[in-house]
Amino acid sequence: MPTKKLLPLLIFSLAYSQDLENVLNTAIKNNYKIKSYEHTIKSKEYAIKKAKDQLYPSVSVYASFTREKYEEEYPYATYKTNDKITTYGISLKQNIYNPKIFAQIKDAKLKKKIAFLDKEAFTLNLYQNVLNTYFEIITNKQCLIFYKKRKENYKKILQDIEERVKYKYATITDLTQAKSNYYISVNDYIRAKAQYENSIKKLQLLLLTQKTINIPYITKDNIDELIKKMMLPYEKYKKMLNNNPTVKQAKIYVEISKNQIKANKYNLYPNITLNAGYSNSNSTDSVPKKHDYKASINFNLNLYNGGAIRDSISEAKQLYLSAINDYEYQKNSLELDLNKNWGNLLNYLEIVKSDKQKIIQTKDYLQKAKESYKYKLITLSDYYKAENDYFQALINFEKDKFNLLYYYTAILSETGLIKKEIKKFNYFLK
């Protein structure tokens, strides 16, 4: 393609390697939210342990020292007490039957999965944002080069027409139009420069770095052909929507709500516990209880509590039905997004193909304009206009390549493939 001669690399001091994988790894490593999710996952592991700990006996020791000094007066006598009482012992409590504990353990395990999927969903979204910003910088940098050349050409056109107006070879209307085109091109350049700088700042924020960012790559001109070879049929992508963390989470929430129904039903079941203990007392002025051993089995069953348990079961059932519908909604919503992104992907495959034809046509026209100007068949302004048409075709090509990548990345993110396919994005760069 003709862009090779027109795409000099902008040279900046590189603070670190800014190839695609390095940038993604830096974003993952520095992101505070991912670190937060890691701590949340760790806390869920302790929540599982805490629930399991209820299956083990609870053992406690106690001791007390009491000093009593008082008088008891009766009509016939007065009794004085000056007692020192020392008591100590050990107690044990063991759950023999409490099915709700197992429901709590399962709930804790499912919530750990939710926390892990929260991290996975955020990571996929971060990958997508970094990839889009990375290619946005490449696109904006290339467009900035072409916008600058267009601005310079419109300035030359304006100067040419100003000169021709002096000799009445051009009209005031031509001059007004030339000024308008020049000012528009200046604004386009300023806007393109701002977009490039903003995309740099955006990537710095995503990477949480103030280091200089320069990406010494451009996207390949045959990117549409490469994507056609890599992309899967729509039906395969549709099946892969089940890999999306949001869908997985919705499915787990169905399990959690179903488990909550069981947990609430277990409140109707009896709880059986074993209590055992040993205590000993010493006293200086009373008869102490010596070497007291106790063991008891306690049975507890809710007979009536105003219907609170039944109501909690009904509430849990409604939440279960809600979770089922939310699961279906998430699948349907993702399928709609996939269908939209798939349609846009196919459209931009054709648009990029058309852009390449447009570049060939405008380049061919530019060559003819060059020959025509050589033999004074057209004005210098006409030649620069032809060259600007060529630059505009290149700008459209760069922007449409980015849009093509944007929708391809969106599909990979929705289907959970983006991390697996990340190395293939290097094929799009040169």
C-alpha positions as CSV (number, residue, x, y, z in Angstrom):
1,M,0.0,0.0,0.0
2,P,1.1,3.6,-0.6
3,T,1.1,4.6,3.1
4,K,4.6,3.4,3.7
5,K,6.3,6.5,2.3
6,L,3.9,8.8,4.2
7,L,4.2,7.3,7.7
8,P,7.5,8.4,9.4
9,L,7.7,7.2,13.0
10,L,7.5,9.9,15.6
11,I,10.5,9.6,17.8
12,F,10.2,9.9,21.6
13,S,12.4,8.7,24.4
14,L,11.1,5.3,25.5
15,A,10.8,4.8,29.2
16,Y,10.1,1.1,28.9
17,S,9.2,-1.5,26.3
18,Q,5.8,-0.5,25.0
19,D,4.9,-3.6,22.9
20,L,1.3,-4.7,23.3
21,E,1.9,-7.5,25.8
22,N,4.1,-5.4,28.0
23,V,1.4,-2.6,28.1
24,L,-1.3,-5.1,29.1
25,N,0.8,-6.7,31.8
26,T,1.6,-3.3,33.2
27,A,-2.1,-2.4,33.3
28,I,-2.9,-5.6,35.1
29,K,0.0,-5.3,37.5
30,N,-0.6,-1.7,38.5
31,N,-4.4,-1.7,38.7
32,Y,-5.7,-1.1,42.2
33,K,-9.1,-2.6,41.6
34,I,-7.6,-6.0,40.6
35,K,-5.6,-5.9,43.8
36,S,-8.8,-5.2,45.7
37,Y,-10.5,-8.2,44.0
38,E,-7.6,-10.4,45.0
39,H,-8.1,-9.4,48.7
40,T,-11.8,-10.0,48.3
41,I,-11.2,-13.5,47.0
42,K,-8.8,-14.2,49.9
43,S,-11.5,-13.0,52.4
44,K,-14.0,-15.4,50.8
45,E,-11.5,-18.3,51.5
46,Y,-11.6,-17.3,55.2
47,A,-15.4,-17.1,55.0
48,I,-15.4,-20.8,53.9
49,K,-13.1,-21.7,56.7
50,K,-15.3,-19.8,59.2
51,A,-18.4,-21.7,58.0
52,K,-16.6,-25.1,58.3
53,D,-15.3,-24.2,61.8
54,Q,-18.9,-24.7,63.0
55,L,-18.4,-28.4,62.5
56,Y,-15.7,-28.5,65.1
57,P,-16.2,-28.5,68.9
58,S,-16.1,-25.2,70.8
59,V,-13.9,-25.4,73.9
60,S,-13.5,-22.8,76.5
61,V,-11.9,-22.5,80.0
62,Y,-13.0,-20.2,82.8
63,A,-11.9,-19.3,86.3
64,S,-13.2,-17.0,89.0
65,F,-12.2,-15.8,92.5
66,T,-14.8,-14.4,94.8
67,R,-14.3,-12.8,98.2
68,E,-17.4,-12.7,100.4
69,K,-17.7,-11.0,103.8
70,Y,-21.0,-10.3,105.4
71,E,-23.1,-10.8,108.5
72,E,-26.5,-12.5,108.9
73,E,-28.5,-11.3,111.9
74,Y,-31.2,-13.4,113.5
75,P,-33.2,-12.8,116.8
76,Y,-31.3,-15.4,118.5
77,A,-27.8,-15.1,116.9
78,T,-25.6,-13.3,114.4
79,Y,-23.5,-15.3,111.9
80,K,-20.4,-13.9,110.3
81,T,-19.1,-15.1,106.9
82,N,-15.7,-14.4,105.6
83,D,-15.3,-16.6,102.5
84,K,-12.9,-17.0,99.7
85,I,-14.2,-19.0,96.8
86,T,-12.1,-20.2,93.8
87,T,-13.9,-21.8,90.8
88,Y,-12.4,-23.1,87.6
89,G,-13.4,-25.4,84.8
90,I,-13.6,-26.3,81.1
91,S,-16.6,-26.6,78.8
92,L,-17.2,-28.1,75.4
93,K,-19.9,-27.6,72.9
94,Q,-20.3,-29.8,69.8
95,N,-22.9,-29.6,67.0
96,I,-24.3,-33.1,66.4
97,Y,-27.0,-32.2,64.0
98,N,-27.4,-28.8,62.3
99,P,-27.9,-29.0,58.5
100,K,-27.9,-25.2,58.1
101,I,-24.1,-25.3,58.6
102,F,-23.7,-27.2,55.3
103,A,-25.9,-24.7,53.5
104,Q,-23.7,-21.9,54.9
105,I,-20.5,-23.7,53.7
106,K,-22.0,-24.0,50.2
107,D,-23.1,-20.4,50.2
108,A,-19.5,-19.3,51.2
109,K,-18.0,-21.4,48.4
110,L,-20.4,-19.9,45.8
111,K,-19.7,-16.4,46.9
112,K,-16.0,-17.1,46.4
113,K,-16.8,-18.0,42.8
114,I,-18.7,-14.7,42.4
115,A,-15.7,-12.8,43.7
116,F,-13.4,-14.6,41.3
117,L,-15.7,-13.8,38.4
118,D,-15.9,-10.2,39.5
119,K,-12.2,-10.0,39.0
120,E,-12.3,-11.9,35.7
121,A,-15.1,-9.6,34.3
122,F,-13.1,-6.5,35.4
123,T,-9.9,-7.9,33.9
124,L,-11.6,-8.6,30.5
125,N,-13.0,-5.1,30.5
126,L,-9.5,-3.7,31.3
127,Y,-8.0,-5.7,28.5
128,Q,-10.6,-4.4,26.1
129,N,-10.0,-0.8,27.2
130,V,-6.3,-1.0,27.0
131,L,-6.4,-2.7,23.6
132,N,-8.8,-0.1,22.2
133,T,-6.7,2.8,23.6
134,Y,-3.5,1.2,22.3
135,F,-4.9,1.0,18.8
136,E,-6.6,4.4,19.2
137,I,-3.2,6.0,19.8
138,I,-1.8,4.3,16.7
139,T,-4.7,5.5,14.6
140,N,-4.6,9.1,16.0
141,K,-0.9,9.3,15.4
142,Q,-1.2,8.3,11.8
143,C,-4.2,10.6,11.2
144,L,-2.3,13.5,12.8
145,I,0.4,13.1,10.2
146,F,-2.2,13.3,7.3
147,Y,-4.1,16.2,8.9
148,K,-0.9,18.1,9.1
149,K,-0.2,17.5,5.5
150,R,-3.7,18.6,4.5
151,K,-3.3,21.8,6.5
152,E,0.0,22.5,4.8
153,N,-1.6,21.9,1.4
154,Y,-4.6,24.1,2.1
155,K,-2.2,26.9,3.2
156,K,-0.4,26.5,-0.2
157,I,-3.7,26.6,-2.0
158,L,-4.6,29.8,-0.2
159,Q,-1.3,31.3,-1.1
160,D,-1.7,30.2,-4.7
161,I,-5.2,31.7,-5.0
162,E,-4.2,34.9,-3.3
163,E,-1.5,35.3,-6.0
164,R,-3.9,34.5,-8.8
165,V,-6.5,36.9,-7.5
166,K,-3.9,39.7,-8.0
167,Y,-3.8,38.9,-11.7
168,K,-7.6,38.2,-11.8
169,Y,-7.0,34.5,-12.6
170,A,-9.2,33.7,-9.6
171,T,-12.3,35.3,-8.1
172,I,-12.9,36.6,-4.6
173,T,-15.3,33.7,-4.1
174,D,-12.4,31.3,-4.8
175,L,-10.3,33.2,-2.3
176,T,-13.1,33.1,0.3
177,Q,-13.5,29.3,-0.2
178,A,-9.8,28.8,0.0
179,K,-9.7,30.6,3.3
180,S,-12.6,28.6,4.7
181,N,-10.9,25.3,3.7
182,Y,-7.7,26.4,5.3
183,Y,-9.3,27.4,8.6
184,I,-11.3,24.1,8.6
185,S,-8.0,22.2,8.0
186,V,-6.4,24.0,10.9
187,N,-9.3,23.1,13.2
188,D,-9.1,19.5,12.0
189,Y,-5.4,19.4,12.8
190,I,-5.9,20.9,16.3
191,R,-8.7,18.5,17.0
192,A,-6.6,15.5,15.8
193,K,-3.7,16.6,17.9
194,A,-6.0,16.9,21.0
195,Q,-7.4,13.4,20.3
196,Y,-3.9,12.0,20.1
197,E,-2.8,13.7,23.3
198,N,-6.0,12.6,25.1
199,S,-5.5,9.0,24.0
200,I,-2.0,9.1,25.4
201,K,-3.2,10.4,28.7
202,K,-6.0,7.8,28.8
203,L,-3.4,5.0,28.4
204,Q,-1.3,6.5,31.1
205,L,-4.3,6.5,33.4
206,L,-5.0,2.9,32.5
207,L,-1.4,1.9,33.2
208,L,-1.2,4.2,36.3
209,T,2.1,5.6,35.0
210,Q,3.5,9.0,34.2
211,K,6.2,7.5,31.9
212,T,6.6,8.7,28.3
213,I,4.4,6.7,26.0
214,N,5.2,6.2,22.4
215,I,4.0,3.2,20.4
216,P,6.4,2.7,17.5
217,Y,3.9,0.6,15.4
218,I,1.3,1.1,12.8
219,T,-1.5,-1.3,11.9
220,K,-1.1,-3.4,8.8
221,D,-3.0,-2.5,5.6
222,N,-4.3,-6.1,5.2
223,I,-5.9,-6.1,8.7
224,D,-9.3,-7.0,7.2
225,E,-7.9,-10.1,5.5
226,L,-6.1,-11.1,8.8
227,I,-9.3,-10.8,10.8
228,K,-11.3,-12.8,8.2
229,K,-8.8,-15.6,8.7
230,M,-9.0,-15.4,12.6
231,M,-12.7,-14.9,13.1
232,L,-15.0,-17.8,13.9
233,P,-18.5,-18.4,12.6
234,Y,-21.2,-16.4,14.4
235,E,-22.8,-19.6,15.9
236,K,-19.6,-20.5,17.6
237,Y,-19.3,-17.1,19.2
238,K,-22.9,-17.4,20.3
239,K,-22.2,-20.7,22.1
240,M,-19.2,-19.1,23.7
241,L,-21.3,-16.5,25.4
242,N,-21.6,-18.9,28.3
243,N,-17.9,-18.2,29.0
244,N,-18.7,-14.6,29.7
245,P,-18.1,-13.9,33.5
246,T,-21.4,-12.0,33.7
247,V,-23.4,-15.0,32.5
248,K,-21.4,-17.3,34.8
249,Q,-22.2,-15.0,37.7
250,A,-25.9,-14.9,36.9
251,K,-25.9,-18.7,36.9
252,I,-24.1,-18.9,40.3
253,Y,-26.6,-16.4,41.7
254,V,-29.3,-18.9,40.7
255,E,-27.4,-21.6,42.8
256,I,-27.0,-19.2,45.7
257,S,-30.7,-18.4,45.8
258,K,-31.6,-22.0,45.5
259,N,-29.3,-22.8,48.4
260,Q,-30.9,-20.1,50.4
261,I,-34.2,-21.8,50.1
262,K,-32.7,-24.9,51.7
263,A,-31.0,-22.9,54.4
264,N,-34.3,-21.3,55.3
265,K,-36.0,-24.6,55.3
266,Y,-33.4,-26.0,57.7
267,N,-34.8,-23.6,60.3
268,L,-37.7,-25.9,60.6
269,Y,-35.4,-28.8,61.4
270,P,-34.2,-29.6,65.0
271,N,-30.7,-28.7,66.2
272,I,-28.9,-31.2,68.4
273,T,-25.8,-30.2,70.4
274,L,-23.6,-31.9,72.9
275,N,-22.5,-29.9,76.0
276,A,-19.9,-31.3,78.4
277,G,-17.8,-29.8,81.1
278,Y,-15.8,-30.1,84.2
279,S,-15.6,-27.6,87.1
280,N,-14.0,-27.5,90.6
281,S,-14.4,-25.1,93.5
282,N,-12.6,-24.3,96.7
283,S,-14.0,-22.4,99.6
284,T,-12.7,-21.3,103.0
285,D,-16.1,-20.9,104.7
286,S,-18.7,-23.0,102.8
287,V,-19.2,-26.4,101.3
288,P,-17.7,-26.3,97.7
289,K,-18.7,-28.2,94.7
290,K,-15.8,-30.5,94.0
291,H,-14.9,-32.2,90.7
292,D,-18.2,-31.6,89.0
293,Y,-18.5,-33.4,85.6
294,K,-21.4,-32.7,83.3
295,A,-22.6,-33.9,80.0
296,S,-25.9,-33.2,78.2
297,I,-27.5,-33.5,74.8
298,N,-29.7,-30.5,73.9
299,F,-32.6,-30.7,71.4
300,N,-34.0,-27.5,70.0
301,L,-36.9,-27.3,67.5
302,N,-38.9,-24.2,66.5
303,L,-42.6,-25.0,66.9
304,Y,-44.1,-21.6,66.3
305,N,-42.6,-18.2,65.6
306,G,-45.4,-16.3,64.0
307,G,-44.8,-17.7,60.5
308,A,-41.4,-15.9,60.1
309,I,-39.6,-19.1,58.9
310,R,-42.3,-19.9,56.3
311,D,-42.2,-16.3,55.1
312,S,-38.4,-16.4,54.8
313,I,-38.8,-19.6,52.6
314,S,-41.4,-17.9,50.4
315,E,-39.1,-14.8,50.1
316,A,-36.2,-17.0,49.1
317,K,-38.3,-18.8,46.4
318,Q,-39.2,-15.4,44.9
319,L,-35.5,-14.4,44.8
320,Y,-34.7,-17.8,43.2
321,L,-37.3,-17.0,40.4
322,S,-35.8,-13.5,40.1
323,A,-32.3,-15.0,39.7
324,I,-33.5,-17.4,37.0
325,N,-35.0,-14.5,35.0
326,D,-31.9,-12.4,35.5
327,Y,-29.8,-15.3,34.2
328,E,-31.9,-15.5,31.0
329,Y,-31.8,-11.7,30.7
330,Q,-28.0,-11.6,30.9
331,K,-27.8,-14.3,28.2
332,N,-30.3,-12.5,26.0
333,S,-28.6,-9.1,26.5
334,L,-25.2,-10.5,25.6
335,E,-26.6,-12.2,22.5
336,L,-28.1,-8.8,21.4
337,D,-24.7,-7.1,21.9
338,L,-23.0,-9.9,20.0
339,N,-25.4,-9.7,17.1
340,K,-24.9,-5.9,16.9
341,N,-21.1,-6.1,17.1
342,W,-21.1,-9.0,14.6
343,G,-23.1,-6.9,12.1
344,N,-20.7,-3.9,12.6
345,L,-17.7,-6.2,12.2
346,L,-19.0,-7.4,8.8
347,N,-19.8,-3.9,7.8
348,Y,-16.4,-2.6,8.5
349,L,-14.8,-5.5,6.8
350,E,-16.5,-4.3,3.6
351,I,-15.8,-0.6,4.4
352,V,-12.0,-1.2,4.9
353,K,-12.0,-3.2,1.6
354,S,-13.7,-0.2,0.0
355,D,-11.2,2.2,1.6
356,K,-8.3,0.4,0.0
357,Q,-10.0,0.8,-3.4
358,K,-10.5,4.4,-2.7
359,I,-6.8,4.9,-1.9
360,I,-5.9,3.2,-5.2
361,Q,-8.3,5.5,-7.0
362,T,-7.2,8.7,-5.3
363,K,-3.5,7.8,-5.8
364,D,-4.1,7.1,-9.4
365,Y,-5.9,10.5,-9.8
366,L,-3.0,12.2,-7.9
367,Q,-0.5,10.8,-10.4
368,K,-2.6,12.0,-13.3
369,A,-3.0,15.4,-11.6
370,K,0.8,15.6,-11.2
371,E,1.2,14.9,-15.0
372,S,-1.5,17.4,-15.8
373,Y,0.1,20.1,-13.7
374,K,3.5,19.4,-15.3
375,Y,2.0,20.3,-18.7
376,K,0.1,23.3,-17.2
377,L,-3.3,21.6,-17.8
378,I,-4.4,22.3,-14.2
379,T,-3.5,24.8,-11.5
380,L,-1.2,24.2,-8.6
381,S,-4.3,24.4,-6.4
382,D,-5.9,21.6,-8.3
383,Y,-2.9,19.4,-7.7
384,Y,-2.9,20.1,-4.0
385,K,-6.7,19.4,-3.9
386,A,-6.0,16.0,-5.5
387,E,-3.3,15.3,-2.9
388,N,-5.6,16.2,-0.1
389,D,-8.2,13.8,-1.4
390,Y,-5.6,11.2,-1.2
391,F,-4.7,12.1,2.4
392,Q,-8.4,12.1,3.3
393,A,-8.7,8.6,1.9
394,L,-5.8,7.5,4.1
395,I,-7.4,9.1,7.1
396,N,-10.7,7.3,6.5
397,F,-8.7,4.1,6.0
398,E,-7.0,4.5,9.4
399,K,-10.2,5.3,11.2
400,D,-12.1,2.4,9.7
401,K,-9.3,0.0,10.5
402,F,-9.6,1.1,14.2
403,N,-13.4,0.6,14.1
404,L,-12.9,-2.9,12.6
405,L,-10.5,-3.8,15.5
406,Y,-12.9,-2.2,18.0
407,Y,-15.8,-4.5,17.1
408,Y,-13.5,-7.5,16.8
409,T,-12.2,-6.8,20.3
410,A,-15.7,-6.4,21.6
411,I,-16.7,-9.8,20.3
412,L,-13.6,-11.5,21.9
413,S,-14.4,-9.8,25.2
414,E,-18.0,-10.9,25.2
415,T,-17.1,-14.5,24.5
416,G,-14.3,-14.5,27.1
417,L,-11.6,-15.1,24.4
418,I,-9.7,-11.9,24.6
419,K,-7.0,-13.1,27.0
420,K,-6.5,-16.3,25.1
421,E,-6.2,-14.4,21.7
422,I,-4.1,-11.5,22.9
423,K,-0.9,-12.6,21.2
424,K,-2.7,-12.7,17.8
425,F,-3.1,-8.9,18.0
426,N,0.6,-8.6,17.3
427,Y,-0.2,-9.8,13.8
428,F,-2.0,-6.6,13.2
429,L,1.1,-4.4,13.9
430,K,4.1,-3.6,11.9
